[in-house]
Amino acid sequence: MFNRSYLQNEFEKLNGLLTENVTLYLIGGGAMSFRGLKDATKDVDVIVRTRKELKALETALKSAGYTVPCIRGPYKDMQASLILENDNGFRWDIFQNVVCNGFQLSEGMIKRTGPLISLEMLTVRLISPEDIFVFKSVTSREGDLADMYTLFMQVMDFEAIRDEVIWQNAHDRNFAWLAFFYDGLEEFADKYSLSHPILEELHDLAYNDMLCQMILERLKECAATETELIRMFKTDVKKQIEELEHKGFVKKEANGKISLNSYV
């Protein structure tokens, strides 16, 4: 485990090696450490916005001795753009805009960030506790549930969490992150025996979009009527079909069949 001092030193070392200006959005355990919510972290999760920043970061870290480790399990599922580790076992999980193949760095998330480091070549901003909570819900790594509990016990803006999930759902074209989000919420609520209106609302939002995802997967095989889909999923899916039609994923044919649009 690595404390704030270690992370601070790595950021300062990185600043001296960068040849391009880079802005990092610090998310996960590292952000919790700097917010005083966690003593130490195993790794640092950061998001960059551009490919140019990603390559500059990769070049600088490799020049500092970082190498690509063997990754498996939940860490592999996160679909990081780049993972690098040093001889001490300290690792960077670096994403370019998207986590878990769908969860995006939104303008709302950026507005909720706070300043942490501003150096000659490196700027680091802290993601809000609300957005860390959502991030932790989709990552499913060891210790993430405990971190979610720590965050949940803080004074958080639950409306911001709900609005962010709604935004993510509206702008996600593959629903890939929702399986992780849905499972993460279920596991979190069960482990800590928690009941809260926001958890129920988030659960319902995730379940709705999980159904949307399953409908799309079914329609990849062949077109189907609404009745056939209801029979398959054993629940009314009219709302989900209307949502998919509104987003342009599916269309209703003259014969009553529902099919995927050709560009999906």
C-alpha positions as CSV (number, residue, x, y, z in Angstrom):
1,M,0.0,0.0,0.0
2,F,1.3,3.5,-0.9
3,N,0.4,6.7,1.0
4,R,-0.1,10.2,-0.1
5,S,3.6,11.1,0.2
6,Y,4.5,8.3,-2.2
7,L,1.9,9.4,-4.7
8,Q,3.0,13.1,-4.4
9,N,6.6,12.1,-5.1
10,E,5.5,10.1,-8.1
11,F,3.5,13.0,-9.5
12,E,6.5,15.4,-9.0
13,K,8.9,12.8,-10.6
14,L,6.4,12.5,-13.6
15,N,6.3,16.3,-14.0
16,G,10.1,16.4,-14.5
17,L,9.9,13.7,-17.2
18,L,6.9,15.0,-19.3
19,T,7.6,16.7,-22.6
20,E,3.9,17.6,-23.1
21,N,1.4,19.3,-20.8
22,V,-0.9,16.6,-19.2
23,T,-4.0,17.0,-17.1
24,L,-4.9,13.9,-15.0
25,Y,-8.2,13.3,-13.4
26,L,-7.5,11.3,-10.2
27,I,-10.2,8.8,-9.4
28,G,-10.4,5.8,-7.1
29,G,-8.3,5.1,-4.0
30,G,-5.7,7.7,-4.9
31,A,-8.4,10.4,-4.8
32,M,-9.7,9.1,-1.6
33,S,-6.3,9.3,0.0
34,F,-5.8,12.9,-0.9
35,R,-9.3,13.6,0.4
36,G,-8.4,12.1,3.7
37,L,-10.8,9.1,3.3
38,K,-8.1,6.4,3.0
39,D,-4.6,6.0,4.4
40,A,-3.1,4.4,1.4
41,T,-3.8,2.7,-1.9
42,K,-2.4,-0.1,-4.0
43,D,-2.5,1.9,-7.2
44,V,-3.5,5.1,-8.8
45,D,-6.4,5.4,-11.3
46,V,-6.3,8.4,-13.6
47,I,-8.2,9.5,-16.7
48,V,-6.8,11.6,-19.5
49,R,-8.9,13.2,-22.2
50,T,-6.7,12.9,-25.3
51,R,-4.6,10.3,-27.1
52,K,-1.7,12.8,-27.1
53,E,-1.7,13.0,-23.3
54,L,-1.9,9.2,-23.0
55,K,1.2,8.8,-25.2
56,A,3.1,11.5,-23.3
57,L,2.2,9.8,-20.0
58,E,3.3,6.4,-21.3
59,T,6.7,7.8,-22.5
60,A,7.4,9.6,-19.3
61,L,6.5,6.7,-17.0
62,K,8.5,4.1,-19.0
63,S,11.5,6.4,-18.9
64,A,11.1,6.3,-15.1
65,G,11.3,2.5,-15.1
66,Y,7.7,1.5,-15.3
67,T,6.8,-1.6,-17.3
68,V,3.6,-3.4,-18.4
69,P,2.6,-6.0,-15.8
70,C,0.6,-9.2,-16.3
71,I,-3.1,-8.3,-15.7
72,R,-6.0,-10.6,-15.2
73,G,-9.5,-10.7,-13.5
74,P,-11.3,-7.5,-12.5
75,Y,-8.3,-5.3,-13.6
76,K,-8.5,-6.7,-17.1
77,D,-12.3,-6.2,-17.2
78,M,-11.8,-2.5,-16.5
79,Q,-10.4,-2.1,-20.1
80,A,-7.7,0.4,-19.1
81,S,-6.0,2.2,-22.0
82,L,-2.6,1.6,-20.3
83,I,-1.4,-0.2,-17.1
84,L,2.2,0.4,-15.9
85,E,3.9,-0.8,-12.7
86,N,7.3,0.0,-11.1
87,D,9.7,-2.2,-9.1
88,N,8.0,-1.3,-5.9
89,G,4.7,-2.8,-7.1
90,F,3.0,0.6,-7.5
91,R,0.7,0.7,-10.5
92,W,-0.9,3.3,-12.7
93,D,-4.3,2.3,-14.3
94,I,-4.7,4.9,-17.0
95,F,-7.9,5.5,-19.0
96,Q,-8.6,7.7,-21.9
97,N,-12.1,9.1,-21.3
98,V,-13.8,5.7,-20.8
99,V,-13.7,3.1,-18.0
100,C,-15.1,-0.4,-18.3
101,N,-15.8,0.1,-22.0
102,G,-18.6,2.6,-21.4
103,F,-18.4,4.7,-18.3
104,Q,-17.3,8.1,-19.6
105,L,-15.5,11.1,-18.1
106,S,-18.4,13.6,-18.5
107,E,-18.5,17.3,-18.4
108,G,-20.5,17.0,-15.1
109,M,-17.7,15.0,-13.5
110,I,-15.1,17.5,-14.7
111,K,-17.1,20.4,-13.2
112,R,-17.3,18.6,-9.8
113,T,-13.5,18.1,-9.7
114,G,-11.3,19.9,-7.3
115,P,-7.6,21.1,-7.8
116,L,-4.8,19.0,-6.3
117,I,-1.5,19.7,-8.2
118,S,-0.5,22.3,-10.6
119,L,3.1,22.0,-11.8
120,E,5.0,23.1,-14.9
121,M,3.9,20.2,-17.1
122,L,1.4,18.3,-14.9
123,T,-2.0,19.2,-13.6
124,V,-3.9,16.8,-11.3
125,R,-7.5,17.3,-10.4
126,L,-9.5,15.3,-7.9
127,I,-12.7,13.5,-8.9
128,S,-15.6,14.2,-6.5
129,P,-16.6,11.6,-3.8
130,E,-19.9,11.1,-5.7
131,D,-18.2,10.2,-8.9
132,I,-15.6,8.0,-7.1
133,F,-18.6,6.1,-5.7
134,V,-20.0,5.4,-9.2
135,F,-16.5,4.5,-10.4
136,K,-16.0,2.0,-7.5
137,S,-19.4,0.5,-8.4
138,V,-18.2,-0.6,-11.8
139,T,-14.6,-1.8,-11.0
140,S,-15.3,-4.8,-8.7
141,R,-11.7,-5.1,-7.4
142,E,-10.6,-6.1,-3.9
143,G,-11.3,-3.4,-1.4
144,D,-13.7,-1.4,-3.7
145,L,-16.8,-2.4,-1.6
146,A,-15.2,-1.2,1.6
147,D,-14.3,2.1,-0.2
148,M,-17.9,2.5,-1.4
149,Y,-19.0,2.1,2.2
150,T,-16.6,4.7,3.4
151,L,-17.9,7.1,0.7
152,F,-21.5,6.2,1.4
153,M,-21.1,7.2,5.0
154,Q,-19.9,10.7,4.0
155,V,-22.1,13.6,3.3
156,M,-22.6,13.0,-0.4
157,D,-24.9,14.7,-3.0
158,F,-27.0,11.7,-3.9
159,E,-28.8,13.8,-6.5
160,A,-25.5,14.3,-8.3
161,I,-24.9,10.6,-8.3
162,R,-28.4,9.9,-9.8
163,D,-28.0,12.6,-12.4
164,E,-24.6,11.3,-13.4
165,V,-25.9,7.7,-13.9
166,I,-28.8,9.1,-15.9
167,W,-26.4,11.0,-18.1
168,Q,-24.1,8.0,-18.5
169,N,-27.1,5.9,-19.5
170,A,-28.3,8.5,-22.1
171,H,-24.9,8.8,-23.7
172,D,-23.7,5.1,-23.6
173,R,-24.3,3.3,-26.9
174,N,-23.3,-0.2,-25.8
175,F,-24.5,-0.5,-22.2
176,A,-21.2,-2.4,-21.4
177,W,-20.5,-0.7,-18.1
178,L,-24.0,-1.3,-16.7
179,A,-23.4,-5.0,-16.0
180,F,-20.5,-4.0,-13.7
181,F,-22.5,-1.2,-12.1
182,Y,-25.6,-3.3,-11.5
183,D,-23.5,-6.2,-10.0
184,G,-21.5,-3.7,-7.9
185,L,-24.6,-2.1,-6.4
186,E,-26.1,-5.5,-5.6
187,E,-23.0,-6.7,-3.9
188,F,-22.5,-3.5,-2.0
189,A,-26.1,-3.3,-0.6
190,D,-26.1,-7.0,0.3
191,K,-22.7,-7.0,2.0
192,Y,-23.5,-4.1,4.3
193,S,-27.3,-4.7,4.6
194,L,-28.0,-1.2,3.4
195,S,-31.3,0.2,2.4
196,H,-31.6,3.7,1.0
197,P,-33.9,5.3,-1.6
198,I,-30.9,6.3,-3.8
199,L,-29.7,2.7,-3.9
200,E,-33.1,1.4,-4.9
201,E,-33.4,4.1,-7.6
202,L,-29.9,3.4,-9.0
203,H,-30.7,-0.3,-8.9
204,D,-33.9,0.3,-11.0
205,L,-32.0,2.5,-13.4
206,A,-29.3,-0.1,-13.9
207,Y,-31.9,-2.9,-14.2
208,N,-33.8,-1.0,-16.9
209,D,-30.7,-0.6,-19.0
210,M,-29.6,-4.1,-18.4
211,L,-32.9,-5.2,-20.0
212,C,-32.2,-2.9,-22.9
213,Q,-28.8,-4.6,-23.3
214,M,-30.3,-8.1,-23.2
215,I,-33.0,-7.1,-25.8
216,L,-30.2,-5.8,-28.1
217,E,-28.3,-9.0,-27.7
218,R,-31.4,-11.1,-28.5
219,L,-32.2,-9.0,-31.6
220,K,-28.7,-9.6,-32.9
221,E,-29.8,-13.1,-33.6
222,C,-33.0,-12.1,-35.5
223,A,-36.0,-9.8,-35.4
224,A,-38.7,-10.5,-32.8
225,T,-42.1,-9.2,-31.8
226,E,-42.8,-7.5,-28.5
227,T,-44.8,-10.5,-27.4
228,E,-41.9,-12.8,-28.1
229,L,-39.5,-10.6,-26.1
230,I,-41.9,-10.4,-23.2
231,R,-42.2,-14.2,-23.2
232,M,-38.4,-14.6,-23.3
233,F,-37.6,-12.1,-20.5
234,K,-40.7,-12.9,-18.5
235,T,-41.4,-9.2,-17.9
236,D,-43.0,-6.2,-19.8
237,V,-40.4,-4.7,-22.0
238,K,-42.5,-2.1,-23.8
239,K,-40.7,0.8,-22.0
240,Q,-37.3,-0.6,-22.9
241,I,-38.3,-1.1,-26.6
242,E,-39.6,2.5,-26.8
243,E,-36.3,3.7,-25.2
244,L,-34.2,1.7,-27.7
245,E,-36.3,3.0,-30.6
246,H,-35.9,6.6,-29.4
247,K,-32.1,6.2,-29.2
248,G,-32.1,4.8,-32.7
249,F,-31.0,1.3,-31.8
250,V,-34.0,-0.6,-33.0
251,K,-36.9,-0.1,-35.4
252,K,-40.4,-1.5,-35.7
253,E,-41.1,-3.2,-39.0
254,A,-44.5,-3.3,-40.9
255,N,-45.0,-6.9,-39.9
256,G,-44.8,-6.0,-36.2
257,K,-41.3,-7.4,-35.8
258,I,-38.6,-5.3,-33.9
259,S,-35.2,-5.4,-35.5
260,L,-31.8,-3.7,-35.0
261,N,-30.9,-0.7,-37.1
262,S,-28.2,-1.6,-39.6
263,Y,-25.6,0.7,-38.0
264,V,-25.9,-0.8,-34.4
